[in-house]
Amino acid sequence: MRPVGKYIIIETVTEEVRTSSGILLSQSDVEDFRYKKGVVIKPGTDVTVIEEGDGIYYDKNAGHTMLIDDRACTIIQERDVVIVL
Amino acid sequence: MSYSDINCIFVKIKYNQMSSYIPKNLEFDELGRDKLISGITKISKAVKSTLGPRGKTVLIESPDHVGGMTITKDGVTVATSIFLENPVENLAVQMLKDAARRTANTAGDGTTTAIVLTEAIVKYGMNYISDDNNVTEVVKSINKYSKTVVDCLVKNSKKVTKDMLLDVASISANNDRDLGVIISDAYNKVGKNGIVTVERSQNHETYATVTNGIKVDRGYTSNLFITNHKNDECILEDTMILVCDQEISNILQIETILKPIIQGSKKLLIIGACSSNVVNTLAANVVRNGLKMCNIVPPNFGYKQHELMQDIALSVGAKYFSEKTGDNLNLVTMDDLGHADKVIAGKMQTVIIKSNQMTEAIETRIEELKEQQSNTDIVSDREFINERIASLSGSIGAIYVGGNSDVEQKEKYDRVEDAVCAVRSALEEGIVKGGGVALMQCHDMLYQMHQDPRNIDEEAALYILQNACLEPAHQILVNAGKSLEEIYNDKNAKDYDVKNEVYGDMYKMGIIDPLKVTKNAFENAVSVATTILTTNAIVTHARAIEL
């Protein structure tokens, strides 16, 4: 299995978010942020900068989520990725 | 919706109907009321023997059957411990308990009186209401005349003087003069607008301290902030305070101050509106992260809110972040926060106890306010300014209760709490003669009203209330082994001190009750008793089904 062109398969990461002060943000606070955290499962054939296993931040409004091999995966495009961790 | 869904709901409705199909027992008219009365008699017999200085104690088995027991002279404790087997009698008991509890909640005392009065009104009601009477009209008249009784109580009440405060406090602390002195001293120091709280002392001594503080009529925004579950209060000691009137819609807005507070493990009180998101986030951090903070919304509305917030900010030494002055909350720093020695946030009100004595800024503000007050003609404005001055200058007393053992401390603590509540009631509305004499005076007044022509229903109502008013005094005497006829047979007899067995003036002898206590006991008793009098059918669950 391999995504085509600029498409990337990622998995969203849900984690407890703490600010630098140590305060724990609630889920609804986290969802207010425009960019979400994810981990790259497989980059597309034409994707150059992003590699498998990279942690990324991507636009939360981009892409769709579907089941691939019983795993909830989100498919976004390379240009939706804003930061590689 | 699929067919199976619909079917499912149908089954559920059917099931619900099934579950409420519990067979009931019905009792009507005399028979039902007789059982109510026998329930009332049982509970009141247990409770009323505790009334007065010569009252007896009641022994209660511990509810969890572990062999513990309670020995008490407190009406509420006795009342709440009673449950009866017969469902109708038990209903009567629950109604009486309700009257007692309501009196205790608003006035802090007078539960036994409430129960005695309820019993009296119901019993005399049964006697005097004959078949010729229209019960609804009688009840209406009872309500009408009960207002006259309350007016009579108010008319006979007195404002509290310094010495009387001592008497009220001593009586409510079960005639403990030493505690009375401490409590009345504290109240004298904080003044009429002040607040007195009760705390546990770290040593065996009982003493009072008076600190500067302010009261805000707003409580915590989330139950999760509660730190003291016994009193449902959030108590923060040595805490920072953020004062702002703009809504905090995102927790990151105050990140700059949260960081030093969390890292320095300090405490924080936010006086300001927070969106539910922020409240939830704060509450989650209190629960899961062990942060110590609390949030209350600003008091009052409109321009009053603005002024009050300015006062609060001034007295805790905080910068007031206001939308009106264009402040930006994102720029808040630690220096903008105020500080308080202790904050007690309850469900409805918050008390902020300040560490510093009156600063110059506060004094000038009070001067300004007084000036402002003399310049305005609007009554509501003048009152509002009065409140502000009181809250700015108002001091808060704390009574620390000590004891040589845990049990002693607990027992003393309860008494002091009762007494503080009674003193507050007395300060609010004044005092009346104790020992049931105040209501006895109302009896005389009702007696004179008989001369005017009335219809039979009003006549019956008068008789009921008139006799009920004698009941507390009667009971106190009975508990002391005397009777009403014996003590007050002479029309001009003076008041009788049951404890020292002498005649005199109740006020001078220091036998007094807060007006609020007597008034509330009477009003609640009338309300419950009239409900019972008008009851015609009683529905209870059938306890056992014979097959």
Interface residues (C-beta under 8 A of the other chain):
Chain A: T19 S20 S21 G22 I23 L24 L25 S26 S28 D29 D32
Chain B: N250 I251 L252 E255 L258 K259 P260 I261 I262 Q263 N277 N280 T281 A284 N285 R288 N289 L291
